[in-house]
Amino acid sequence: TNELYRCKNVTEASDLILELAIKAIPAEAGAVFIADINSQELGFSSARGPKAEEVLEFKVPMGRGIVGFCAQEGVALAVSDAHRDPRFYREISEKTGYAVESIMCSPAQDAGRVLGALELVNKKGGSSFTEEEINVLNFLAHEFSQYLVNTGQTGA
């Protein structure tokens, strides 16, 4: 998507990617994370949803939570009952009072390097995220990672 390269910075690009994701996949909320290699954390670069403003202040340790697992392992995940998943990072949900049901996450990576991740929360209609939707999120995460690499804005 050439539209991405018209973005002036990572925040704009994150907002655009997240908009595209939520348009393509009906979800209540979503976020884009950027990996900080030095601190081994994922920081929010964009968020949409009922608690978007509040979550932007949080950082997720690499390897923690669904998003930290996806980023570290380089795998996409769709979890239909987040609270039953031992990887679920409850802290943000508890501190914001936002009930998380389903989560879908895709890593943004390049040549094995973790650059960030894309996450959608609570699929609308209450059903589970589908294989097709995971493919769409993977595609967008890949586009985002290419943007970060091509514009030299990786968190390394």
C-alpha positions in Angstrom: 0.0 0.0 0.0 1.6 3.2 -1.2 -0.6 5.1 1.2 1.7 3.9 4.0 4.7 5.6 2.5 2.9 8.9 2.5 2.9 8.8 6.3 5.3 11.2 7.9 6.2 9.1 10.9 5.7 5.8 12.7 2.7 7.1 14.6 0.9 8.0 11.4 1.8 4.7 9.8 0.6 2.8 12.9 -2.7 4.7 12.9 -3.2 3.9 9.2 -2.3 0.2 9.5 -4.6 -0.2 12.5 -7.4 1.5 10.7 -7.0 -0.9 7.7 -7.0 -3.8 10.1 -10.1 -2.8 11.9 -11.9 -2.1 8.6 -11.0 -5.5 7.3 -11.6 -7.4 10.5 -14.4 -6.4 12.7 -12.9 -5.8 16.2 -13.8 -3.6 19.2 -10.2 -2.5 19.8 -6.7 -2.9 18.4 -3.2 -1.7 18.8 0.1 -1.4 17.1 3.3 -2.1 19.0 6.9 -1.1 18.3 9.7 -3.2 19.8 12.4 -1.4 21.8 15.3 -3.8 21.4 17.3 -2.1 24.2 14.7 -2.3 26.9 13.2 -5.6 25.6 9.8 -4.1 25.6 6.9 -3.5 23.3 5.4 0.0 23.4 2.1 1.1 22.0 2.5 3.3 18.9 -1.2 3.3 18.2 -4.5 2.2 19.8 -8.2 2.2 19.0 -11.1 1.2 21.2 -12.8 2.1 24.4 -9.6 2.4 26.5 -7.2 3.5 23.7 -6.0 6.6 25.5 -5.2 4.7 28.7 -3.3 1.8 27.2 -0.9 4.0 25.3 1.1 4.6 28.5 1.8 0.9 29.1 4.7 -1.2 28.0 4.6 -5.0 27.5 7.8 -6.9 28.3 9.0 -9.0 25.4 7.8 -12.6 25.8 4.9 -11.6 28.1 1.3 -11.7 27.1 -0.1 -12.9 23.8 1.6 -9.9 22.0 4.9 -10.5 23.7 4.8 -14.2 22.9 3.9 -13.5 19.2 6.7 -10.9 18.9 9.3 -13.1 20.5 8.4 -16.3 18.8 7.6 -14.7 15.4 4.2 -16.4 15.2 0.6 -15.2 14.7 -2.0 -16.2 17.2 -5.7 -16.1 17.5 -7.1 -16.8 21.0 -10.8 -17.0 21.5 -10.9 -17.1 25.3 -8.0 -14.9 26.5 -8.5 -15.5 30.2 -8.1 -19.2 29.7 -4.7 -18.7 28.0 -1.8 -18.8 30.4 0.1 -16.3 28.2 -2.6 -13.6 28.7 -1.1 -10.5 30.2 -3.8 -9.4 32.7 -2.2 -6.2 33.9 -3.4 -3.9 31.2 -6.9 -5.3 31.2 -7.2 -5.1 35.0 -5.8 -1.6 35.2 -8.0 -0.2 32.5 -11.1 -2.2 33.5 -11.4 -3.4 29.9 -12.7 -7.0 29.5 -10.8 -8.9 26.9 -12.4 -11.9 25.3 -10.7 -12.7 22.1 -7.2 -11.6 20.8 -5.6 -11.9 17.5 -1.9 -10.9 17.1 0.6 -10.9 14.3 4.3 -10.1 14.6 5.9 -7.3 12.5 9.4 -8.7 11.7 12.1 -8.5 9.1 14.7 -11.2 8.5 14.1 -12.7 11.9 14.2 -9.3 13.7 11.3 -8.3 15.8 10.1 -4.8 14.9 6.7 -4.8 16.6 3.3 -6.4 16.4 -0.3 -5.8 15.4 -3.1 -6.8 17.7 -6.9 -6.9 17.5 -9.1 -7.4 20.6 -12.6 -8.6 20.9 -13.9 -9.7 17.6 -17.3 -8.1 16.9 -20.2 -10.6 16.8 -18.6 -12.6 19.6 -17.2 -15.3 17.4 -13.5 -16.4 17.0 -11.1 -14.8 14.6 -10.8 -16.9 11.4 -7.8 -18.3 9.5 -8.6 -15.8 6.7 -8.5 -12.9 9.2 -5.2 -14.1 10.6 -3.9 -14.0 7.0 -5.1 -10.4 6.6 -3.5 -9.3 9.8 -0.2 -11.1 8.8 -0.3 -9.2 5.5 -0.7 -5.9 7.3 1.9 -6.6 9.9 4.3 -7.5 7.0 3.5 -4.2 5.2 4.1 -2.4 8.4 7.5 -4.1 9.0 8.6 -3.2 5.5 7.6 0.4 6.1 9.7 0.5 9.3 12.7 -1.1 7.5 12.4 1.0 4.3 12.1 4.3 6.3 14.8 3.3 8.7 12.5 3.6 11.7 13.2 0.3 13.4 13.6 0.4 17.2 17.1 -1.0 17.1 
